[in-house]
């Protein structure tokens, strides 16, 4: 199998993007989700308020709704991912064990699964951003160095990031 070769300038930007995702991934996702949700809420508020009180009132409502959306966006994102993941796991488990989906046991299982996913979703997002960042760095490094050297560097960077996370949690 041949190595992936891309333009050296594109490889530089992939390296930068991968490095940012590897070391600041969850915070980048939080920022994007917050600004996106704030922008959506602000735009909806602007449209509704502009119909009632004109552009001046719409701008005030936009600012208020944008700030509110940035503050609650990450919580809404985590809650919705947890709900969808819990619902999917519940559907599969109730089908696998032939539990009636209307029973109180089944609904209690759904609630427990949603809570479990809510607790672990942040760690999962961190893991995914670390893996995507490592992949981008690997693809960039293969362009400049061989695949073996690139793999060694990427493994070292991922191990460094994992140790950094464990140290920040007080495990080490």
N, C-alpha and C positions, 0 to 999 in steps of 0.2 A: 504494500500500500504506500502510495507516495504522500509526502508531506503537503500540508496546505500552504500554498504560497500566495501572498497578496502583496499589493503595492507597499513599499516601505513607509510612505507617508500615512496611508490608511492603517498600517500596523502600529505606527506611533500613536494615533488616536485611539485605536483599540486597546493599546497598552494603558493609556491614561484612563479610559473609561473602565477598563477592568480593574485597575488599581483603586479607582474611586469606589467601585462596587464592592471590591474585596474588603476595603477598610472602612467604608462609611455607608454600606448598602442599606441597612435598615433605616438609618436616619435620612438617606436620600429618598427612600420609599415613603417615609413619613412626611417629608416635605412635599413631595409630588402629590400624594393623596390629600394632604391638607390644603394645598393651594388649589388643586383641582376641585375638591368639594366646596371650598370657599368661593371659588369662581362660579361654580354652578349655582350655589345658593344665592350669591350676590346678584348674578344675572337674572335669576328668577324673581328675586325681590325688586330689582330695578324695573323690570318689565311691568310687574303688577303695580308698583308704586307710581310709575310714570303715567299709567293710565288714569290713576286717581288724582295725583297732585302735581303732575308735570315732571320735568327733568330734574329740577332742584331737589324735590322730595325723593325722586328715584335715586339720586346720587347718595343721599344720606342713608337711605335704606340699603343701597348696595354696599356701602362701607360697613354698616352694622352687620349685615348678613354675611359679608365676606369674612370678617373677623370671627364671627360665630362659627362659620363653616370651617375655618382653619383650626379652631380650637376643638371641635367635635368630629372632624373628618376622620382622624385615625381611629377613634373609638367606633364610629359607624362602620368603617372598613373592616376592622377586626371582628365586630359583631356579625356583620353580614357573611364574611368568610367562614366564621365559626358555625353560623346557622346552616349555610349551604353544605359544609363538610359534615356536620353532625346529621343533617337530614339524609345525605347520601349514605353515610355509614349505617344509620338507623334503617333505611330502606333495605340495604343489603343484608344486615344482620337479622331483621325480622323475616325476610324471605328465606334466609339460610336455615334458621331455627324454627320455622313455621309458627311464629308468634303472630297472633292476630293484631293487625295494625291499629285497631280501635281500642284495644284493651288498655287498662291503666298501667300494666307492666310495660307495655310497649311505649306509652307516652312518657313514663318515667325514664326508660332507657334513652329516649330521644333527648330529654332534658339533660341527663348525665353526659351524653355524647357531646352536646353543644357546649357544656361547661368545660369538658376535657379539651375540646378543640380550641376554645377561647383561651385556655391557659397556655397551650403549646403553640398557638399560631404565630406568636412573635418569634419564637425560636425557629420555627419552620421558615419564616420569611428571612431571618438572618442566614440560615443554612442555604437557602436558594440563592440569595445574593452573593454569598461566598463562592458557591459553585459556578455561578454565571461569571463572576469576576475572574475566577481562576481560569475558566475556559477562554475568556477574551484575552487574558494575559498569555496563555499558552499559544493561542493562534497568532498573536503578535510576535512572540518570541521565536516561533518556528521560522518566521520570515528572516530573522536576523541570525539565529543560531540553529544548531541541529535540534532534532526532536528530543534526543536524550538529555541534552543540556537544558532545554526548555522545560522538560518534565521535572528535572531535579530542582530548578529554580521555582517552579510553580508549587511543587510539593513543599519546599521550604517556606514559601510565602503563606501557604494555607496553614501549615503547622504553626507558624509565627502568629497568624491571626487567631487560631484556636487557643493558643497559650495566652494571648492578649485578652480574649473573652473570659477565659477561666480565671485569669489574674484579676480582672475587673470585678468578677463575681465573688472573689475572696476564696476560691477553691485552692489556688496555689499559694 
